[in-house]
């Protein structure tokens, strides 16, 4: 590993690379640490590396070369250009990065790849996470592949499909009668009491390192034609900040000739980061969150500074959109590309549309949007966007009648 230290996002204090701390000992739980590397010592041999997953970027991850890794293939997800949707949104070019193709069907597998490996590295037998859904199912699946006990805390309102995944993977599930923020606090209390490894990307700095592989892949795939923007939905802000860090590393290594701007989208009913961005704040004021996009239904982001810094450093933006605008993007994306995204996964497309209408994104700009989760993760959300057909009799005449009415 080429880690040089862990820098506090509040006071800039640097902890040594070997420190067991996840947060700054001076600033406390809000003092999230950022893992720093000596990039001059990083050797990436991408041209001759046959692997098409996150293991291509092991020299940029906080894991030793001999780390025990999940046997599941994480990363290497497709990047699909969608000209029809680009025209519909009024932009020059649009690529969809489909992270619904991950082992558990969400972006969060990137973080769990690192989290489970580090749990094993530290001799832990059990690992825990609080989640609105995707981080939980990701941890459950990858833990099962390594024989780790997964303890999962999710709000009782989590979509049935995600709860089903948890139970099928054999996780120990705690359905909490509370919102995500209280669920997160309970998980943190349990981690402290029972000594489980903490998979939360909102507090464990190493988990964000797994998320940056999304930026690594975008940079490698589009090195010849760098996009003007990279779009992603935002809850705690870890995926957004991680993707920016991955892009920045690839630029520093000379692989990506120029950096894109970052566009982060929150739902109107859960937009504390947007408010902080617009007011120039460095931290968030918690809100009571409510949105159909369950994976970004976060009222008190625990890792806000990294997300705000990513938006500002990239000369990008954070904005919010309505639930109606989010849901409208599910069939629009699916019919233009064949990619089925859950509400959270398509929220950023509504953000692109809004940014274009505001003149923030230009008519010739190119954009990569990351679909962070499969639509099969939240069928309830998808069903709100379509009309269910009535039944027909088993006669060809009934087919003809239905065709005539379509």
C-alpha positions as CSV (number, residue, x, y, z in Angstrom):
1,X,0.0,0.0,0.0
2,X,1.2,3.5,-0.7
3,X,-0.9,5.3,2.0
4,X,0.9,8.2,3.6
5,X,-1.7,9.2,6.2
6,X,-5.3,10.0,7.1
7,X,-6.2,13.7,7.0
8,X,-9.1,15.2,8.9
9,X,-11.6,17.0,6.7
10,X,-12.2,19.6,9.5
11,X,-8.8,20.5,11.1
12,X,-6.3,19.0,8.5
13,X,-4.6,17.0,11.3
14,X,-2.9,14.0,9.7
15,X,-3.0,10.6,11.4
16,X,-0.3,8.1,10.5
17,X,-1.1,5.5,7.9
18,X,-1.1,2.7,10.5
19,X,-3.6,4.5,12.8
20,X,-6.7,2.4,13.7
21,X,-8.8,5.6,13.8
22,X,-11.7,6.1,11.5
23,X,-12.4,9.7,12.7
24,X,-10.2,12.5,14.0
25,X,-9.3,12.1,17.7
26,X,-9.5,15.9,18.1
27,X,-12.7,16.7,16.1
28,X,-14.7,13.6,17.0
29,X,-17.3,11.8,14.8
30,X,-17.8,14.7,12.4
31,X,-14.0,14.7,11.8
32,X,-14.1,12.3,8.9
33,X,-10.7,11.2,7.7
34,X,-9.5,11.1,4.1
35,X,-7.0,8.5,3.0
36,X,-3.9,10.0,1.3
37,X,-1.5,8.3,-1.1
38,X,2.0,8.9,-2.5
39,X,0.8,8.8,-6.1
40,X,4.5,9.0,-7.3
41,X,4.9,5.4,-6.1
42,X,1.7,4.0,-7.7
43,X,2.3,1.7,-10.6
44,X,-0.7,0.9,-12.8
45,X,-0.1,-1.4,-15.7
46,X,-3.5,-1.1,-17.3
47,X,-2.5,-2.0,-20.8
48,X,-1.4,-5.5,-19.9
49,X,-3.8,-6.2,-17.0
50,X,-6.5,-8.7,-18.3
51,X,-8.7,-8.2,-15.3
52,X,-11.9,-6.2,-16.0
53,X,-12.9,-5.3,-12.5
54,X,-11.8,-3.2,-9.5
55,X,-8.8,-5.3,-9.0
56,X,-7.2,-3.4,-11.9
57,X,-6.8,-0.5,-9.4
58,X,-5.4,-2.4,-6.4
59,X,-2.4,0.0,-6.2
60,X,-4.8,2.8,-5.5
61,X,-6.8,0.9,-2.9
62,X,-6.1,0.6,0.9
63,X,-5.4,-3.1,0.6
64,X,-2.2,-5.1,0.6
65,X,-1.4,-7.2,-2.6
66,X,-2.2,-10.4,-0.7
67,X,-5.5,-9.3,0.7
68,X,-8.3,-11.9,0.8
69,X,-10.9,-10.6,-1.6
70,X,-14.4,-11.6,-2.5
71,X,-14.5,-14.0,-5.4
72,X,-17.4,-12.1,-6.9
73,X,-16.6,-9.8,-9.8
74,X,-17.0,-6.2,-8.6
75,X,-16.7,-3.3,-11.0
76,X,-16.0,-3.3,-14.7
77,X,-19.6,-2.2,-15.3
78,X,-20.6,-1.1,-18.9
79,X,-20.6,2.4,-20.2
80,X,-23.4,2.9,-22.8
81,X,-23.8,5.9,-25.0
82,X,-27.5,6.9,-25.4
83,X,-27.9,9.5,-28.2
84,X,-31.8,9.4,-28.0
85,X,-31.8,10.4,-24.3
86,X,-29.1,13.0,-24.9
87,X,-31.4,14.7,-27.4
88,X,-34.3,14.4,-25.0
89,X,-32.3,16.1,-22.3
90,X,-31.0,18.8,-24.7
91,X,-27.3,17.9,-24.3
92,X,-24.5,17.0,-26.7
93,X,-23.6,13.4,-25.6
94,X,-24.7,11.1,-22.8
95,X,-23.2,7.9,-21.5
96,X,-24.9,5.7,-18.9
97,X,-22.6,3.9,-16.4
98,X,-24.7,1.0,-15.4
99,X,-23.8,0.0,-11.9
100,X,-26.9,-2.1,-11.6
101,X,-24.8,-4.8,-13.2
102,X,-22.8,-5.3,-9.9
103,X,-23.0,-8.6,-8.0
104,X,-25.8,-7.3,-5.7
105,X,-27.1,-4.9,-8.4
106,X,-25.8,-1.6,-6.9
107,X,-22.8,0.8,-6.9
108,X,-22.3,0.0,-3.1
109,X,-20.5,-3.2,-4.0
110,X,-17.5,-1.1,-4.7
111,X,-17.4,0.0,-1.1
112,X,-18.2,-3.4,0.3
113,X,-15.3,-4.9,-1.8
114,X,-12.9,-2.9,0.3
115,X,-14.9,-3.1,3.6
116,X,-15.1,-6.9,3.7
117,X,-11.4,-7.3,2.7
118,X,-10.3,-4.9,5.5
119,X,-12.6,-6.7,8.0
120,X,-10.8,-10.0,7.1
121,X,-7.4,-8.3,7.2
122,X,-8.1,-7.2,10.8
123,X,-9.3,-10.6,11.8
124,X,-12.9,-9.7,12.2
125,X,-15.6,-12.3,11.9
126,X,-18.5,-9.9,11.9
127,X,-19.3,-6.7,10.1
128,X,-22.1,-4.2,10.3
129,X,-23.8,-1.4,8.4
130,X,-26.8,0.9,8.6
131,X,-28.4,1.6,5.3
132,X,-31.6,2.6,3.5
133,X,-31.1,-0.5,1.4
134,X,-28.3,-0.9,-1.2
135,X,-25.3,-0.7,1.1
136,X,-27.0,-3.3,3.3
137,X,-27.7,-5.8,0.5
138,X,-24.2,-5.2,-0.8
139,X,-22.6,-5.9,2.5
140,X,-24.8,-9.0,3.0
141,X,-23.9,-10.5,-0.4
142,X,-20.2,-9.9,-0.3
143,X,-20.0,-11.0,3.4
144,X,-21.7,-14.3,2.4
145,X,-19.0,-14.8,-0.2
146,X,-16.3,-14.5,2.4
147,X,-18.0,-16.3,5.3
148,X,-18.4,-13.1,7.4
149,X,-21.4,-12.5,9.7
150,X,-23.3,-9.4,8.5
151,X,-25.4,-7.4,10.9
152,X,-27.7,-5.1,9.0
153,X,-29.7,-2.2,10.3
154,X,-32.3,-0.8,7.9
155,X,-35.4,1.4,8.4
156,X,-38.6,-0.7,8.4
157,X,-39.7,1.2,5.3
158,X,-37.0,-0.3,3.1
159,X,-38.2,-1.8,-0.2
160,X,-39.3,-5.4,0.1
161,X,-36.8,-6.5,-2.7
162,X,-33.9,-5.2,-0.7
163,X,-35.1,-6.8,2.6
164,X,-35.5,-10.1,0.7
165,X,-31.9,-9.9,-0.6
166,X,-30.7,-9.4,3.0
167,X,-32.5,-12.4,4.3
168,X,-31.6,-14.7,1.3
169,X,-27.9,-13.8,1.9
170,X,-28.3,-14.9,5.5
171,X,-27.6,-11.5,7.1
172,X,-28.8,-10.8,10.6
173,X,-31.4,-8.1,9.9
174,X,-32.6,-5.4,12.3
175,X,-35.7,-3.6,10.8
176,X,-35.7,-0.4,12.8
177,X,-38.9,1.6,13.4
178,X,-37.2,4.9,12.6
179,X,-35.7,6.9,9.7
180,X,-32.2,6.3,8.3
181,X,-30.6,8.8,10.7
182,X,-31.8,7.1,13.9
183,X,-31.1,3.7,12.3
184,X,-27.5,4.8,11.6
185,X,-27.0,6.0,15.2
186,X,-28.3,2.6,16.5
187,X,-25.9,0.7,14.3
188,X,-23.0,2.9,15.5
189,X,-23.9,2.1,19.1
190,X,-24.0,-1.6,18.3
191,X,-20.7,-1.5,16.6
192,X,-19.1,0.1,19.6
193,X,-20.7,-2.4,22.0
194,X,-20.1,-5.6,20.1
195,X,-16.8,-4.9,18.4
196,X,-18.1,-5.6,14.8
197,X,-16.2,-4.1,11.9
198,X,-17.9,-0.9,10.8
199,X,-18.7,-0.9,7.1
200,X,-20.4,2.6,7.1
201,X,-18.9,4.7,4.4
202,X,-20.2,7.8,6.3
203,X,-17.6,7.2,9.0
204,X,-15.0,4.6,7.8
205,X,-12.7,6.4,5.4
206,X,-11.6,3.2,3.7
207,X,-15.0,2.5,2.3
208,X,-15.0,5.7,0.1
209,X,-11.8,4.4,-1.4
210,X,-13.8,1.5,-2.9
211,X,-16.3,4.0,-4.4
212,X,-13.6,5.9,-6.2
213,X,-13.1,2.9,-8.6
214,X,-16.2,4.3,-10.4
215,X,-14.1,7.3,-11.3
216,X,-11.1,5.2,-12.2
217,X,-13.3,3.2,-14.7
218,X,-14.9,6.3,-16.3
219,X,-11.5,7.9,-16.6
220,X,-10.0,4.8,-18.3
221,X,-12.9,4.2,-20.6
222,X,-13.2,7.9,-21.8
223,X,-9.6,8.9,-21.6
224,X,-9.7,9.8,-25.4
225,X,-13.0,11.8,-25.0
226,X,-13.2,13.1,-21.4
227,X,-16.8,14.1,-20.5
228,X,-17.6,17.6,-19.5
229,X,-19.7,16.4,-16.6
230,X,-20.2,13.3,-14.4
231,X,-23.6,13.0,-12.7
232,X,-24.6,10.9,-9.7
233,X,-27.3,11.0,-7.1
234,X,-26.4,12.1,-3.6
235,X,-27.4,10.9,-0.1
236,X,-24.6,10.9,2.4
237,X,-22.3,12.2,-0.4
238,X,-19.8,9.3,-0.3
239,X,-20.5,8.0,-3.8
240,X,-20.2,11.5,-5.2
241,X,-17.0,12.3,-3.4
242,X,-15.5,8.9,-4.1
243,X,-16.1,9.1,-7.8
244,X,-14.5,12.6,-7.9
245,X,-11.5,11.3,-6.0
246,X,-11.1,8.4,-8.5
247,X,-11.2,10.9,-11.4
248,X,-8.7,13.2,-9.7
249,X,-6.3,10.3,-9.2
250,X,-6.4,9.2,-12.8
251,X,-5.8,12.8,-13.9
252,X,-2.8,13.1,-11.5
253,X,-1.4,9.9,-13.0
254,X,-1.7,11.3,-16.5
255,X,-4.4,8.9,-17.7
256,X,-7.3,11.4,-17.8
257,X,-6.2,14.5,-19.7
258,X,-8.7,16.8,-18.1
259,X,-11.2,16.7,-15.2
260,X,-15.0,16.8,-15.7
261,X,-17.3,18.9,-13.5
262,X,-19.4,17.0,-10.9
263,X,-23.2,17.2,-10.8
264,X,-24.8,15.8,-7.7
265,X,-28.6,15.5,-7.4
266,X,-30.7,15.2,-4.3
267,X,-34.4,14.9,-3.9
268,X,-36.3,18.1,-2.9
269,X,-37.5,16.3,0.3
270,X,-33.9,15.4,1.3
271,X,-31.6,18.1,0.2
272,X,-29.4,19.3,3.1
273,X,-26.2,19.2,0.9
274,X,-27.8,21.3,-1.7
275,X,-28.7,24.0,0.8
276,X,-25.1,23.9,2.2
277,X,-23.7,24.2,-1.3
278,X,-25.9,27.1,-2.2
279,X,-25.2,29.0,1.0
280,X,-21.4,28.4,1.0
281,X,-21.5,26.3,4.2
282,X,-18.9,23.6,5.0
283,X,-21.4,21.5,6.9
284,X,-25.1,20.6,6.7
285,X,-28.1,21.5,8.8
286,X,-30.1,18.3,9.2
287,X,-33.6,18.1,7.8
288,X,-36.5,15.7,8.1
289,X,-36.1,13.7,4.9
290,X,-38.8,12.2,2.7
291,X,-38.5,11.0,-0.9
292,X,-39.4,8.0,-3.1
293,X,-35.7,7.6,-3.8
294,X,-35.0,5.5,-0.7
295,X,-31.2,5.2,-1.1
296,X,-30.8,9.0,-0.9
297,X,-33.5,9.5,1.7
298,X,-30.9,11.0,4.1
299,X,-31.7,14.1,6.2
300,X,-28.3,14.3,8.1
301,X,-25.4,13.3,5.8
302,X,-22.5,12.1,7.9
303,X,-19.8,12.8,5.3
304,X,-20.8,16.2,4.0
305,X,-17.4,17.9,3.7
306,X,-16.0,15.5,1.1
307,X,-19.1,15.9,-1.1
308,X,-19.1,19.7,-0.8
309,X,-15.4,19.9,-1.6
310,X,-15.9,17.7,-4.7
311,X,-18.6,19.9,-6.0
312,X,-16.6,23.0,-5.4
313,X,-13.2,21.7,-6.5
314,X,-14.7,20.4,-9.8
315,X,-16.5,23.7,-10.4
316,X,-19.6,21.6,-10.4
317,X,-23.0,21.8,-8.6
318,X,-25.4,20.2,-6.3
319,X,-29.1,20.6,-7.0
320,X,-32.4,19.0,-6.1
321,X,-35.4,17.7,-8.0
322,X,-38.9,16.6,-7.3
323,X,-40.0,13.0,-6.8
324,X,-42.2,13.4,-9.8
325,X,-39.2,14.4,-11.9
326,X,-37.3,11.4,-10.6
327,X,-40.0,8.9,-11.3
328,X,-40.5,10.2,-14.9
329,X,-36.9,9.3,-15.7
330,X,-37.3,5.5,-15.0
331,X,-39.3,4.7,-18.2
332,X,-37.5,7.4,-20.2
333,X,-34.1,5.8,-19.5
334,X,-35.4,2.3,-19.9
335,X,-37.0,3.0,-23.3
336,X,-34.0,4.8,-24.7
337,X,-31.3,2.5,-23.5
338,X,-32.6,-0.8,-22.1
339,X,-31.2,0.2,-18.7
340,X,-33.7,-0.2,-15.8
341,X,-32.8,2.0,-12.9
342,X,-34.3,2.4,-9.5
343,X,-35.5,5.9,-8.4
344,X,-32.2,6.8,-6.8
345,X,-30.3,5.5,-9.9
346,X,-32.2,7.8,-12.2
347,X,-32.4,10.9,-10.0
348,X,-29.3,12.4,-11.5
349,X,-31.0,12.3,-15.0
350,X,-33.7,14.6,-13.6
351,X,-30.8,16.7,-12.3
352,X,-29.2,16.9,-15.7
353,X,-32.5,18.0,-17.2
354,X,-32.8,20.8,-14.5
355,X,-29.2,21.8,-15.0
356,X,-29.7,22.1,-18.7
357,X,-32.9,24.2,-18.2
358,X,-30.9,26.5,-15.9
359,X,-28.1,26.9,-18.4
360,X,-25.6,25.2,-16.1
361,X,-25.0,22.4,-18.6
362,X,-24.6,23.6,-22.2
363,X,-26.3,22.2,-25.3
364,X,-23.1,20.7,-26.6
365,X,-21.8,19.3,-23.3
366,X,-21.1,15.7,-22.8
367,X,-22.2,13.9,-19.6
368,X,-21.7,10.6,-17.9
369,X,-24.5,9.6,-15.6
370,X,-24.0,6.8,-13.1
371,X,-27.1,4.6,-12.5
372,X,-26.3,3.4,-9.0
373,X,-28.9,0.6,-8.7
374,X,-31.1,-1.7,-10.7
375,X,-34.8,-1.0,-10.9
376,X,-35.4,-4.5,-9.7
377,X,-34.2,-3.2,-6.3
378,X,-37.4,-1.1,-5.9
379,X,-40.2,-2.4,-8.0
380,X,-42.7,-0.4,-6.0
381,X,-41.1,2.8,-7.3
382,X,-41.1,1.5,-10.9
383,X,-44.7,0.5,-10.7
384,X,-45.7,4.2,-10.0
385,X,-44.4,5.1,-13.5
386,X,-46.5,2.8,-15.7
387,X,-50.1,1.8,-16.3
388,X,-50.9,-1.8,-15.5
389,X,-52.9,-3.4,-18.3
390,X,-56.1,-5.2,-17.7
391,X,-56.4,-8.9,-18.4
392,X,-57.7,-10.3,-21.7
393,X,-59.5,-13.5,-22.6
394,X,-57.4,-16.3,-24.2
395,X,-58.7,-15.5,-27.7
396,X,-56.9,-13.9,-30.7
397,X,-59.8,-11.5,-31.1
398,X,-59.1,-10.2,-27.7
399,X,-55.5,-9.5,-28.8
400,X,-56.8,-7.7,-31.8
401,X,-59.1,-5.6,-29.7
402,X,-56.2,-4.7,-27.3
403,X,-53.9,-3.8,-30.2
404,X,-56.6,-1.5,-31.6
405,X,-56.8,0.4,-28.3
406,X,-53.0,0.8,-27.8
